[in-house]
Amino acid sequence: MLESREWQTVSQVGSEPKAKLNLLQFTPDREYQVRVVALNSKGMSPPSEAAVTFRTPAPQKPGREVIFFWFQ
């Protein structure tokens, strides 16, 4: 699999202290890293170090459903 090292903006949150990302916008079964950039009236900061790494879930194979049971 060819890996891309190109950084792309996927979310801009304004002045909010928290951000949520929708995993459906990412390619399944691939590893991603998150970096943060600050933007203010003085300009844009350098990107942070990649502190968070996550892998998107692999697509479900047809005929392989997962069923959960619980008893009370």
N, CA, C and O of each residue as an XYZ file, in Angstrom:
288
protein
N       0.846     -1.180      0.000
C       0.000      0.000      0.000
C       0.889      1.240      0.000
O       1.816      1.337      0.805
N       0.622      2.169     -0.877
C       1.362      3.411     -0.957
C       0.917      4.331      0.167
O      -0.278      4.575      0.339
N       1.865      4.837      0.927
C       1.531      5.718      2.037
C       1.820      7.156      1.651
O       2.840      7.448      1.026
N       0.927      8.046      2.021
C       1.101      9.460      1.755
C       1.615     10.145      3.009
O       1.103      9.903      4.102
N       2.596     10.976      2.868
C       3.113     11.759      3.994
C       2.669     13.214      3.863
O       3.212     14.095      4.530
N       1.702     13.458      3.021
C       1.188     14.805      2.810
C       0.146     15.119      3.876
O      -0.772     14.332      4.108
N       0.293     16.266      4.517
C      -0.665     16.676      5.550
C      -1.815     17.415      4.891
O      -1.607     18.230      3.992
N      -3.038     17.126      5.343
C      -4.231     17.765      4.799
C      -5.076     18.313      5.937
O      -5.184     17.696      6.997
N      -5.674     19.477      5.709
C      -6.594     20.040      6.688
C      -7.914     19.292      6.592
O      -8.510     19.219      5.517
N      -8.378     18.734      7.713
C      -9.651     18.016      7.715
C     -10.689     18.695      8.595
O     -11.876     18.382      8.503
N     -10.258     19.623      9.451
C     -11.211     20.301     10.324
C     -10.620     21.615     10.797
O      -9.428     21.705     11.089
N     -11.465     22.632     10.869
C     -11.092     23.907     11.467
C     -12.139     24.205     12.522
O     -13.337     24.150     12.245
N     -11.694     24.520     13.736
C     -12.647     24.624     14.844
C     -12.815     26.027     15.394
O     -13.567     26.203     16.352
N     -12.166     27.019     14.848
C     -12.316     28.371     15.368
C     -11.725     28.474     16.763
O     -10.631     27.968     17.016
N     -12.442     29.125     17.668
C     -11.912     29.335     19.022
C     -12.365     28.266     20.007
O     -12.123     28.396     21.207
N     -13.012     27.219     19.528
C     -13.470     26.154     20.423
C     -12.277     25.385     20.993
O     -11.315     25.120     20.271
N     -12.328     25.020     22.287
C     -11.208     24.285     22.881
C     -11.191     22.793     22.534
O     -10.211     22.106     22.823
N     -12.255     22.289     21.924
C     -12.340     20.867     21.581
C     -12.762     20.721     20.123
O     -13.407     21.602     19.554
N     -12.385     19.600     19.538
C     -12.789     19.318     18.161
C     -13.190     17.859     18.047
O     -12.646     17.003     18.745
N     -14.140     17.574     17.167
C     -14.553     16.201     16.882
C     -14.321     15.952     15.403
O     -14.585     16.816     14.567
N     -13.826     14.764     15.087
C     -13.622     14.374     13.704
C     -14.567     13.237     13.363
O     -14.760     12.321     14.162
N     -15.152     13.296     12.184
C     -16.027     12.241     11.702
C     -15.164     11.202     10.987
O     -14.595     11.489      9.934
N     -15.065     10.001     11.550
C     -14.204      8.976     10.957
C     -14.670      8.518      9.585
O     -13.896      7.904      8.851
N     -15.928      8.804      9.217
C     -16.425      8.395      7.900
C     -15.753      9.167      6.773
O     -15.805      8.737      5.621
N     -15.125     10.294      7.079
C     -14.464     11.071      6.034
C     -13.064     10.539      5.709
O     -12.410     11.040      4.794
N     -12.600      9.524      6.454
C     -11.276      8.965      6.249
C     -11.359      7.610      5.545
O     -12.387      6.936      5.601
N     -10.280      7.224      4.889
C     -10.207      5.931      4.218
C     -10.183      4.817      5.260
O      -9.424      4.906      6.225
N     -10.996      3.764      5.093
C     -11.013      2.659      6.063
C      -9.671      1.932      6.147
O      -8.913      1.874      5.178
N      -9.401      1.384      7.322
C      -8.231      0.547      7.583
C      -6.919      1.246      7.228
O      -6.046      0.676      6.575
N      -6.808      2.491      7.675
C      -5.594      3.261      7.423
C      -5.226      4.019      8.693
O      -6.100      4.430      9.456
N      -3.937      4.199      8.913
C      -3.461      4.904     10.095
C      -3.326      6.394      9.796
O      -2.850      6.789      8.732
N      -3.755      7.209     10.753
C      -3.685      8.662     10.625
C      -3.017      9.255     11.852
O      -3.059      8.673     12.936
N      -2.398     10.420     11.673
C      -1.819     11.173     12.769
C      -2.470     12.547     12.793
O      -2.853     13.088     11.756
N      -2.590     13.103     13.997
C      -3.224     14.408     14.167
C      -2.162     15.417     14.579
O      -1.372     15.169     15.490
N      -2.153     16.554     13.901
C      -1.293     17.681     14.255
C      -2.174     18.910     14.386
O      -3.238     18.991     13.771
N      -1.732     19.858     15.181
C      -2.512     21.068     15.434
C      -1.716     22.284     14.973
O      -0.505     22.367     15.177
N      -2.424     23.229     14.344
C      -1.840     24.497     13.927
C      -2.701     25.609     14.512
O      -3.928     25.562     14.432
N      -2.056     26.601     15.095
C      -2.787     27.758     15.624
C      -2.759     28.875     14.586
O      -1.750     29.092     13.916
N      -3.873     29.573     14.465
C      -3.970     30.695     13.537
C      -4.566     31.869     14.288
O      -5.645     31.757     14.869
N      -3.866     32.997     14.277
C      -4.385     34.210     14.914
C      -3.984     35.418     14.078
O      -3.520     35.266     12.948
N      -4.161     36.611     14.626
C      -3.878     37.828     13.863
C      -2.397     37.965     13.502
O      -2.054     38.732     12.602
N      -1.528     37.246     14.179
C      -0.085     37.291     13.894
C       0.318     36.302     12.805
O       1.434     36.369     12.290
N      -0.577     35.391     12.455
C      -0.272     34.410     11.422
C      -0.492     32.987     11.895
O      -1.192     32.744     12.878
N       0.115     32.047     11.180
C      -0.068     30.625     11.470
C       1.176     30.082     12.177
O       2.308     30.393     11.804
N       0.941     29.272     13.195
C       2.057     28.641     13.913
C       2.578     27.452     13.115
O       1.894     26.956     12.219
N       3.771     27.000     13.432
C       4.220     25.733     12.843
C       3.343     24.601     13.377
O       2.801     24.725     14.475
N       3.190     23.519     12.649
C       2.379     22.395     13.139
C       3.002     21.770     14.385
O       4.223     21.734     14.537
N       2.146     21.283     15.263
C       2.625     20.557     16.438
C       3.228     19.233     15.988
O       3.055     18.814     14.844
N       3.928     18.592     16.892
C       4.378     17.231     16.618
C       3.141     16.341     16.510
O       2.111     16.639     17.115
N       3.229     15.279     15.763
C       2.098     14.350     15.626
C       1.945     13.586     16.935
O       2.669     12.623     17.190
N       1.001     14.020     17.762
C       0.849     13.454     19.105
C      -0.172     12.328     19.159
O      -0.053     11.429     19.992
N      -1.159     12.359     18.300
C      -2.237     11.371     18.333
C      -2.195     10.561     17.040
O      -2.160     11.124     15.946
N      -2.200      9.251     17.175
C      -2.257      8.356     16.020
C      -3.462      7.448     16.195
O      -3.689      6.922     17.285
N      -4.235      7.259     15.136
C      -5.372      6.345     15.209
C      -5.518      5.601     13.897
O      -5.052      6.062     12.855
N      -6.165      4.451     13.951
C      -6.439      3.647     12.757
C      -7.944      3.585     12.572
O      -8.683      3.288     13.510
N      -8.391      3.865     11.359
C      -9.816      3.772     11.066
C     -10.209      2.307     10.960
O      -9.397      1.475     10.554
N     -11.445      1.982     11.319
C     -11.889      0.582     11.261
C     -11.881      0.046      9.831
O     -12.142      0.779      8.877
N     -11.579     -1.232      9.703
C     -11.644     -1.892      8.399
C     -13.107     -2.091      8.028
O     -13.945     -2.262      8.913
N     -13.432     -2.073      6.739
C     -14.821     -2.322      6.343
C     -15.235     -3.746      6.706
O     -14.420     -4.668      6.673
N     -16.497     -3.911      7.047
C     -17.018     -5.238      7.378
C     -17.137     -6.060      6.100
O     -17.560     -5.551      5.062
N     -16.764     -7.321      6.182
C     -16.895     -8.215      5.035
C     -18.336     -8.710      4.962
O     -18.933     -9.007      5.997
N     -18.909     -8.806      3.758
C     -20.278     -9.309      3.638
C     -20.405    -10.699      4.253
O     -19.537    -11.552      4.068
N     -21.485    -10.913      4.979
C     -21.730    -12.211      5.582
C     -21.042    -12.415      6.918
O     -21.160    -13.482      7.521
N     -20.326    -11.409      7.385
C     -19.634    -11.529      8.669
C     -20.177    -10.480      9.621
O     -19.485     -9.520      9.959
N     -21.391    -10.659     10.044
C     -21.995     -9.726     10.983
C     -21.593    -10.087     12.397
O     -21.422    -11.262     12.725
N     -21.445     -9.093     13.216
C     -21.134     -9.310     14.623
C     -22.403     -9.031     15.412
O     -22.989     -7.955     15.295
N     -22.824     -9.993     16.210
C     -24.043     -9.846     17.009
C     -23.659     -9.949     18.475
O     -22.948    -10.871     18.877
N     -24.129     -9.005     19.265
C     -23.841     -9.003     20.692
C     -25.093     -9.416     21.453
O     -26.193     -8.958     21.143
N     -24.925    -10.282     22.450
C     -26.022    -10.704     23.315
C     -25.674    -10.324     24.740
O     -24.509    -10.350     25.136
N     -26.684     -9.974     25.500
C     -26.469     -9.764     26.922
C     -27.700    -10.209     27.671
O     -28.812    -10.182     27.144
N     -27.489    -10.621     28.911
C     -28.571    -11.117     29.751
C     -28.608    -10.302     31.026
O     -27.578     -9.864     31.537
N     -29.819    -10.108     31.530
C     -29.957     -9.368     32.789
C     -30.433    -10.282     33.872
O     -30.612     -9.850     35.010
